[in-house]
């Protein structure tokens, strides 16, 4: 489901041949006479040097991408490890359409109390494009609105969440803040729903990154995979999951897709097969073949060689799933022992002998390559520690913003009680 369908944008610029200058590195392509303001470009492409390429970015000896994919930018990545398996113009900036709703939902989940009540207004109902048809005057929890946004792609639900975040302007500021915190440097939210804004921007890399990050939130993951949601006031009392991929591709974990005149067709989603989970994002596709079919084609392509080739990059992500109380205690105390083993079982002497043998000069469980492997393991530990700390910082910042907002609301309520508006000078 989209936010207004289109066959082709006004100006459809094909990508240049491999090795030529990337035309959309700073800003989305112009459309309808509008030119987006550029965003800063990092010196090093997030996720790895190869992701700075603007043509097909493929592993060595990999087959060419399948025919039938018209998207000008796409990414296929392992949902669990973050390894980017293949891509096309991954950091090219395009207009986001519905894919920005993943960031809206993620921001609401991080910034708002899910049990708070929100009364739907006529302004919510008057939003154009796809809606779940909230009932004016009806109360909804933030949780219900997030679920309706993820499942039904409702622009009315997106606007209600934006109001709860302090208004559209405040919501966009929070969304752009969350995008920066998780590493989405190609993104600038222009609207909370994906309706067109001339300066809105996202990349296929960022779209996949946001979806992978959002799936770590239980409420998002549950909503993405649900087929329907009980919702008061909406027609029939239920919101159906609008993802075309969910009903047509085995193993789908959810997805959001849609279009505007300026963005073309867009999609981001994920699926699981034989124990492996992949995320796929597509931007600026044509109407034919359908965007869900293009996503399925790329997922099949990714599953065909997943795990058999070296990745071309990595989704830089602050992963809350990699945290644990023990890890946090170790970071604070500095007592972590990455090289410790537990192979001795109940035999203390055997454990001591193993430890002594490993400490002996020249000994290695991996022969003569032990030292390089140890170095790689140490680098991996430092990398994931960095990601963990960054996610913890992002969550602390979100908690601080929520606390400040609650304090401000409490102070305002106290002032209204002590000095009612009609008594103020």
Secondary structure, 3 states (H helix, E strand, C coil): CCCCCCCCCCCCCCCCCCCCCCCCCCCCCCECCECCCCCCCCCCCCCCHHHHCCCEECCCCCCCCCCCCCCCEEEEEECCCCEEEEEECCCCCECCHHHHHHHHHHHHHHHCCCCCEEECCHHHHCCCCCCCCCCCCCEEEHHHHHHHHHHHCCHHHHHHHHHHCCCHHHHHHHHHHHHHHHCCCCCECCCCCCCCCCCCEECHHHHHHHHHHHCCCHHHHHHHHCCEEECCCCHHHEEECCCHHHHHCCCEEEEEEEEECCCEEEEEEEEEECCEEEEEEEEEECCCCCHHHHHHHHHHHHHHHCCCCCCCEECCCCCHHHCCHHHHHHHHHCCCCCCCCCCCCCCHHHHHHHHHHHHCCCCCCCHHHHHHHHHHHHHHHHHHHHHHHHHHHHHHHHHHHHHHHHHHHHHHHHHHHHCCHHHCC
